């Protein structure tokens, strides 16, 4: 019986080499696991067959079944991927993603020299990054996993999907030069894959447009710009100066008003900036919501707001106050194009005051899961 099971497994495996689903592979492998339920390789192969067939639930059953007989990195890796593809919404999907991370971590622990396992762990953290409100610690764990994949397996450097996924994280981390290089690298590694080139073009177009709008102050007329600056000088600053704020230290404090030109790179603790909205801009991915902010001196820079609800935004002429602004200077040189600008990163619209009003909870996109990653 064992020999027959092995024969059927090898037969199914041979047919399953093809990229598309083959009923003959499913038939042979199904018989193999019936003859020998402990044949882990047959379970893994059968799971791949169901996956190709589009039966993700069946694939999960096979990989889980294999693990009941023997803990192995192939089943763990595949189960991690399948869990993220199961049709689910809200908390159910978040639960699947959390489980996906755990399966991938176990696969890595079984063989820390396996680049594929590190790559799949990176992808699992990438998914968790998006369902947990773009927690930067998760982004860093994903980047670390991708780096480990390349370190332990040099062939991973030729994985176009790895470069594509990592560049997605670079974009959200506002490491735009790294993101553009990564998209270009992915496109070069797999010219048949359209997404990397599209993403590179979209990001470059967004950055060019943003830099142009900042230089031209939203292309607003001088008279309107002067009126905006005068408005800030005459009536609104006192309202914001009088407010107290729970700072990054957790203590309530009075914020010191600073002009935009007085900000330093990084977190400007204990300060507040106030300005008028000159323009708004979003890219094809709708995140971040970007707008130009001009203060009473006429200085203009970009504000990028993350984790906002789709319905949230600001209008030209709105007054916006940003406490403890996180500032970054960008100098990008890509594909013969030089782009320079400065921006403030805002993790949530809830920290903003718009026209003197706090933003409601409905202005923020709901994180499906609140995840605090542990040190690996």
URURJO-V673177 format. One record per pair of residues at least 12 apart in sequence whose ideal C-beta (glycine too) atoms are under 6 Angstrom apart, sorted by the first residue. I is the first residue (numbers start at 1). J is the second residue. If there is no record, write none. Layout:
i:I j:J
i:I j:J
//
This chain:
i:1 j:35
i:2 j:36
i:4 j:35
i:5 j:32
i:5 j:35
i:5 j:36
i:5 j:39
i:8 j:28
i:8 j:31
i:8 j:32
i:9 j:32
i:9 j:39
i:9 j:42
i:11 j:28
i:12 j:25
i:12 j:28
i:12 j:29
i:12 j:45
i:13 j:45
i:16 j:45
i:16 j:49
i:21 j:52
i:21 j:53
i:25 j:49
i:26 j:49
i:29 j:42
i:29 j:45
i:29 j:46
i:38 j:69
i:40 j:66
i:40 j:69
i:40 j:70
i:40 j:72
i:43 j:62
i:43 j:65
i:43 j:66
i:44 j:66
i:44 j:74
i:44 j:75
i:46 j:62
i:47 j:59
i:47 j:62
i:47 j:63
i:47 j:78
i:56 j:82
i:56 j:85
i:56 j:86
i:59 j:82
i:60 j:82
i:63 j:75
i:63 j:78
i:63 j:79
i:73 j:107
i:73 j:110
i:73 j:111
i:73 j:117
i:76 j:103
i:76 j:106
i:76 j:107
i:77 j:107
i:77 j:117
i:77 j:120
i:79 j:103
i:80 j:100
i:80 j:103
i:80 j:104
i:80 j:120
i:80 j:124
i:83 j:96
i:83 j:99
i:83 j:100
i:84 j:100
i:84 j:127
i:94 j:131
i:94 j:368
i:94 j:369
i:97 j:127
i:97 j:128
i:97 j:131
i:100 j:124
i:101 j:124
i:101 j:128
i:104 j:120
i:104 j:121
i:104 j:124
i:108 j:121
i:113 j:152
i:115 j:149
i:115 j:152
i:115 j:153
i:115 j:156
i:118 j:145
i:118 j:148
i:118 j:149
i:119 j:149
i:119 j:162
i:121 j:145
i:122 j:142
i:122 j:145
i:122 j:146
i:125 j:138
i:125 j:141
i:125 j:142
i:126 j:142
i:126 j:165
i:131 j:368
i:131 j:369
i:132 j:367
i:132 j:369
i:132 j:371
i:133 j:307
i:133 j:367
i:134 j:306
i:137 j:373
i:138 j:373
i:139 j:169
i:139 j:173
i:141 j:373
i:142 j:169
i:143 j:169
i:146 j:162
i:146 j:166
i:158 j:189
i:160 j:186
i:160 j:189
i:160 j:190
i:160 j:193
i:163 j:182
i:163 j:185
i:163 j:186
i:164 j:186
i:164 j:196
i:166 j:182
i:167 j:179
i:167 j:182
i:167 j:183
i:176 j:332
i:177 j:332
i:180 j:200
i:180 j:334
i:183 j:196
i:183 j:199
i:183 j:200
i:184 j:200
i:202 j:283
i:202 j:284
i:206 j:283
i:207 j:339
i:208 j:339
i:210 j:281
i:210 j:302
i:211 j:339
i:211 j:341
i:213 j:279
i:213 j:292
i:214 j:292
i:214 j:300
i:214 j:341
i:217 j:278
i:217 j:300
i:218 j:278
i:218 j:279
i:218 j:292
i:228 j:276
i:229 j:296
i:229 j:298
i:232 j:296
i:233 j:296
i:236 j:319
i:239 j:356
i:240 j:274
i:240 j:321
i:241 j:257
i:245 j:323
i:248 j:324
i:255 j:272
i:255 j:323
i:256 j:270
i:256 j:271
i:257 j:272
i:258 j:271
i:258 j:273
i:259 j:295
i:259 j:297
i:260 j:273
i:260 j:295
i:260 j:299
i:260 j:301
i:261 j:299
i:263 j:327
i:265 j:327
i:265 j:329
i:267 j:326
i:268 j:325
i:269 j:324
i:272 j:321
i:272 j:323
i:273 j:322
i:273 j:325
i:274 j:321
i:275 j:293
i:275 j:294
i:275 j:295
i:276 j:294
i:276 j:319
i:277 j:291
i:277 j:314
i:277 j:316
i:277 j:318
i:278 j:292
i:278 j:294
i:279 j:292
i:288 j:304
i:288 j:305
i:288 j:306
i:289 j:305
i:289 j:308
i:290 j:302
i:290 j:304
i:291 j:303
i:291 j:314
i:301 j:342
i:302 j:341
i:302 j:343
i:303 j:344
i:304 j:343
i:304 j:345
i:305 j:346
i:305 j:349
i:306 j:347
i:307 j:348
i:307 j:364
i:307 j:365
i:308 j:349
i:309 j:363
i:309 j:365
i:312 j:349
i:312 j:363
i:314 j:354
i:318 j:354
i:318 j:355
i:319 j:355
i:320 j:352
i:320 j:354
i:321 j:353
i:322 j:344
i:325 j:344
i:326 j:345
i:327 j:344
i:328 j:343
i:329 j:342
i:348 j:364
i:349 j:363
i:349 j:364
i:350 j:364
//
